[in-house]
């Protein structure tokens, strides 16, 4: 009799532990908690989501790994608005440049860029090098003009 009670207690405890683990795992998934974050590719990791996913990892390894994989692949683990779109310079440092409140003129911007990159920057040539996505150059003469401008500016090395 005691044996059947022990077995029953063990089964109920196991089922309860599994249910609690499943509830924690499902509720800890950043994709479910923050669906608006899906699609982010980088940024600072949200500690609360990482901890909740980690709890799932502690309780059961496979569901925890799945939660991390889903949150990282969907981007839901990242805090919104923390993704950087700039890269540091050659020395690994970012350079902050203060400009006038109205923003720099084209000539001022060229001077700032030349000072910090060491390259002669001509924004007019850089603009000529830009082709909107999906647009094709149909005229061979226009292609030759743009190609020559890119070579002259140093964007493309001379053949």
N, C-alpha and C positions, 0 to 999 in steps of 0.2 A: 504494500500500500504506500509506504513512504517512497518507494522507488518510483511509482507512477506519479506521485505528487512532485517529486524532484524533476522528473521528465517534463511534466506539464509546465512547471515553473521555468525550466530552461527554455522550452519552446516559446512561451509567452515573452520571456525576457529577450530572446533572440529576435522574435518578430518585432517587438517594440524598438529594439536597437536598430533594426533594419529600417523601420518606418521613420524613426527620428533621423537617421543618416540620410535617407532619401529626401525627406523634407528639407533638411539643411542643405543638401546638395542642390536640389532644384531651386530653392530660394536664394542660394548663393551665386547662382550663375548670373554674371553681369549682363548677359544677353537678355535675360528675363527681367532683371531689375531696371536696366537702363537701355531699352530698345532704341532710344533716340541716339545713342552713341555708336550704333553699328555703322561701319564704313570708315572709321578713323584708321589711319595707318601707323600712327606713332603718337608720342606724347608722354606725359608723366603717368605712371601707373596709379590707379586709384587704390589706396591701401585697403580700404574696406572690402572691395571686391577681391583683391589678392588674398586677404586674410580668410574671407569666406570660402574661396576656392581652396585655400590651404587646409581648412577644416575638413573639407571633403577629401582632400588628399590624405589627411591623417586617418580618417575613418576607413576609407576604402581607396586603395591606390588607383584603380582603373577609373572610377567615376571622377576622382579628383583630377587625374590627368586629362580626362575628356573635358572637364569644366575649364581647365586652363587652356586647352587647345581651342575650344570654341570661343572663349573670351578673347584670346589673342588674335585668332583668325578673323573674328568679326569686328574687332576693334573696341568692343564694349568695355574692356578692362582699362582703357585709357581715359583720363580726365578730359573733359571737353575744353577746347581752346588752348591746349598746351603743346600742340604739335609745332615744331619749329620748321621753318621753310628756308632757313639760311644755313650755310656751312661756315666754319671758321676759316681764317686765312691760313697761309702756309705755316705760320708759327703757332697755329692752334688757338689764336686769340681773335675775338670779334672786335671790330672797330666801330665805335659809335661816333657819328659825325653830326654836330649841331649845325643847323641851317637857319635861315631867316624864317619868321613865322609864315610868310607867304609861300615858302618853298623856294628852292634854288632855281635860278634860270638855267637854260640849257648850257650856257657857257660856264656858269658856276659848277654845275654838276659834272661837266667834262673835266674841269680843273680838279675837283675833289677826287674823282675816279682816277685821274692820272697820278695824283699825289699818292694815293693809297695802293695803286696796283703797279705803278711804274711803267704803264703802257700808255701810248698816245691814243686817247679815246675820241672818236668823232661820232657823236650820236646820230648825225645825219646819215652816215654810212651804215651804222648799225641798224637804223630804221629801214634803210634800203634792203638790208639783208633779211629782214623779217617777211615771211610769207604766211598769210593766215592759213590755219589748218584746213585742209581739203581743197585749197586753191592750187591750181596748176599754172605754170608759165607756158602758155601756148605759143608765144612768139619767140623764135630763136634769137632775135636781136635783143629782146628784153633779158633773156637768159644771159647772153654775152655781157651786157651792161652790168647786171647784178654780179656775175661771176668776177668780172674785172674789178668791181668795187670791193668785193670781199678779199681778193688777192692784194689789192693796193692797201687795204686797211690792216692786213696781217692776220685776219680771221682765218683765212685759208693760206697755207704755205704755197709759195710759187712752185709750179711743177718743174 
